[in-house]
Each structure stands twice: as C-alpha cells, then as structure tokens.
Amino acid sequence: MFDLSRITRSGLVRHVDYHESVGSTNDRALELAARDELPLPLLVLTERQTGGRGRGTNRWWSASGALTFSLLVEAPAEALRPETRSQVALVAGLAVCEALEPLAPRAQWRVKWPNDVYLNGGKVCGILCESAPGQSERLIVGIGINVNNSMAEEKEPAAIAADGVPTGAVALVDFDSLSRELTDVLLAVLDRFDFRWSTLLQSGFRALAADYRQRCLLVGKTVTANLSGRRVVGVCRNIDDFGGLVLATESGSRTIVAGSIEAWQ
C-alpha cells in the first residue's frame, strides 16, 4: 500500500487521485485534465493497472509490485512549444534513471530513445506522454516501472510479449532480490522529474542534453526507426541539443525528432 499522506506532504504534487485498481492511469488523467479546478501537478496512482497503454497499439503489462502512475502537468506554450513536446518523454526517462540508480548503484542504467529505461540491458520502465484534448497547455506523463514484480517468476513469457512488453523485460528486484517500498521509489522519481521538468521549462532541452547523451543506450548501434510506418535504418551517432536522434544512413545524416525504435544491435 502507498503512504498517501507522505506523498501529499512531499509537496511534489498538489493533488493525488488514488485507486486500488484502474484500467489506465493515463486514461484517468485525460478525464481529469478537463477539470480546471484541480491543482497541478496532479498524480494519478494505482495499486493495480488492468489496461495500461504503451506507444501505438501496445499495452503496458502490469502486475502486483509494479509502480504505475501518471502525472498531469502544466506545459506553458511559451516554455514548451508544440514541436518540442517529444522532449518530455526524454526528460522523464532521464529522471527515472537518476531516481533508480541510487537504489542499485552497481547496475548499468540507460535510456533508450525516446521513451524507455533499461537496467543491465533489460527494459525496466516504459513512458507514455500524451496531450490533453482541448487543453493545449496540459500534458500527461505516464510511467510504468517494474519494481517488485519479478519477471523471473512469470510462467507465460509469450503472453507478456503479446501485451507489448519485450521478453527481455526486467524488474528492479531481479537485479539484487531486494524488495523496495513503492512509496520510496515513487517519491524518488517525482523528485527527479520535478527537477528535470523545471529545467526543461526554464532552459530548454539543451541544458539536459549532455546528461541524456551519457546514458543513451543507442549511440554507436545500428537502429531501425519506425516513422509512422516508414522505416529508416542507420547508425546512431548522437542525441542533438533538441532531443533528436541523429542517424548516419546510407543516404547521409538524418535527425529524427519523433518515432519509435523497432530494433538495434
């Protein structure tokens, strides 16, 4: 169980919308986005998510011991233009890396552009950022982290893969067999996100780019990017100061600002 009073006292969010079980925290946050009277940032938190969504048609598989939540935040247009909103997922991934690293400092923590976090080569976290319809200055940041829900204990890995979580998924508990208090993990993530989000709004992604590059999983690898059904293959050379993925392709250098990564090696 989450310590809701402790979360509220932290001051990292101004409203907590808690559910023992909910279909999707992002869907719930989208519902709440239209309610102007609710103070932001707002946290939608659940013990169990039954219909979580990933990018595209993927679903975010979740089990007891996972940490799944969504943040509803203000995104002033003058600070975060619509064409730069893809940077939000990068910022969230960096924040998750920084929050989890002290819990397992000997592990290798990496961000996979644009919206995943990897622990020792396995996916430990997925991120889904969405705009709120009719609310141009409100964004939803959905985060799912495998904490105490050991992947090693799952009996049907094929079913997991069908739900959009790769068979290479890992949980924090799989690294060292230690269970964590989910409230502790949540507050650590909220704290780092608050810091990185403030930096993004005040100074832009350029101020975060160097830290993101240091953790980028894809640099030096040959990747296949899916751009709305059109595939681009190239070697990842860098992440630019605006969060774009810089690829060296057969036809020359190309920078991708939005898309998904299907494969890398």
Long-range contacts (C-beta under 8 A, 24 or more apart in sequence): 1-47, 2-45, 2-47, 2-182, 2-183, 2-186, 3-183, 6-183, 6-187, 7-43, 7-45, 7-183, 7-186, 7-187, 7-190, 10-187, 10-190, 10-191, 12-41, 12-187, 12-190, 12-191, 12-194, 13-41, 13-42, 13-43, 13-71, 13-190, 14-39, 14-40, 14-41, 14-42, 15-39, 15-40, 15-42, 15-43, 16-42, 16-43, 16-45, 17-42, 17-43, 17-44, 17-45, 18-45, 18-46, 19-44, 19-45, 19-46, 19-47, 20-46, 20-47, 20-48, 21-46, 21-47, 21-48, 21-49, 21-50, 22-46, 22-48, 22-49, 22-50, 23-49, 23-50, 23-51, 23-52, 24-49, 24-51, 24-52, 24-53, 24-142, 25-49, 25-52, 25-68, 25-69, 25-70, 25-142, 26-52, 26-53, 26-70, 26-128, 26-130, 26-140, 26-142, 27-51, 27-53, 28-70, 29-70, 29-71, 29-72, 29-132, 29-140, 29-142, 30-130, 30-132, 30-133, 30-140, 32-72, 33-72, 33-132, 33-133, 33-135, 33-138, 33-140, 34-132, 34-134, 34-135, 38-72, 40-72, 40-73, 40-74, 40-138, 41-71, 41-72, 41-73, 41-74, 42-71, 42-72, 43-69, 43-70, 43-71, 43-72, 43-190, 44-69, 44-70, 44-71, 44-72, 45-69, 45-186, 49-144, 52-142, 52-144, 53-128, 53-142, 54-126, 54-128, 54-164, 55-115, 55-128, 55-260, 56-260, 57-164, 58-163, 58-164, 59-163, 59-164, 60-126, 60-128, 60-142, 60-144, 60-163, 60-164, 60-165, 61-160, 61-163, 61-164, 61-165, 62-144, 62-149, 63-149, 63-154, 64-148, 64-149, 65-147, 65-148, 65-149, 65-150, 65-171, 65-173, 65-179, 65-182, 66-144, 66-145, 66-146, 66-147, 66-148, 66-149, 66-171, 67-143, 67-144, 67-145, 67-147, 67-182, 67-185, 67-186, 67-189, 68-142, 68-143, 68-144, 68-145, 69-142, 69-143, 69-186, 70-140, 70-141, 70-142, 70-143, 71-140, 71-141, 71-143, 71-190, 71-193, 72-132, 72-138, 72-139, 72-140, 73-138, 73-139, 73-140, 73-141, 73-197, 74-137, 74-138, 75-137, 75-138, 75-139, 75-201, 76-137, 76-201, 77-136, 77-137, 79-201, 79-202, 80-200, 80-201, 82-136, 83-257, 84-204, 84-205, 84-242, 84-243, 85-129, 85-131, 85-139, 86-114, 86-243, 86-257, 86-258, 87-200, 87-205, 87-242, 87-243, 88-129, 88-139, 88-141, 88-200, 89-114, 89-115, 89-127, 89-128, 89-129, 89-141, 90-114, 90-115, 90-205, 90-208, 90-212, 90-239, 90-243, 91-193, 91-196, 91-197, 91-200, 91-205, 91-208, 92-127, 92-129, 92-141, 92-143, 92-193, 92-196, 93-117, 93-125, 93-127, 94-196, 94-208, 94-211, 94-212, 94-215, 95-189, 95-192, 95-193, 95-195, 95-196, 95-197, 96-125, 96-127, 96-143, 96-145, 96-189, 96-192, 96-193, 97-215, 98-192, 98-196, 99-185, 99-188, 99-189, 99-191, 99-192, 99-193, 100-124, 100-125, 100-145, 100-172, 100-185, 100-188, 100-189, 102-188, 103-172, 103-180, 103-185, 103-188, 104-172, 104-175, 104-176, 107-175, 109-215, 110-215, 110-216, 110-217, 111-212, 111-215, 111-216, 111-217, 112-217, 112-218, 112-261, 112-264, 113-216, 113-217, 113-218, 113-236, 113-239, 113-245, 113-261, 114-243, 114-245, 114-258, 114-259, 114-260, 114-261, 117-145, 118-217, 119-170, 119-172, 119-175, 120-170, 120-175, 121-168, 122-151, 122-168, 122-169, 122-170, 122-174, 123-165, 123-166, 123-168, 123-169, 123-170, 124-169, 124-170, 124-171, 124-172, 126-165, 141-193, 143-189, 145-172, 145-185, 145-189, 146-170, 146-171, 146-172, 147-171, 147-172, 147-173, 147-180, 147-182, 147-185, 148-172, 148-173, 148-179, 148-180, 148-182, 149-173, 150-174, 205-241, 205-242, 205-243, 206-241, 206-242, 209-239, 209-240, 209-241, 209-242, 209-243, 212-239, 212-243, 213-238, 213-239, 217-264, 218-245, 218-261, 218-264, 221-264, 221-265, 222-264, 222-265, 223-247, 223-261, 223-263, 223-264, 224-261, 224-262, 224-263, 224-264, 225-256, 225-259, 225-260, 225-261, 225-262, 226-259, 226-260, 226-261, 226-262, 227-256, 227-258, 227-259, 228-259, 231-262, 232-256, 232-259, 236-264
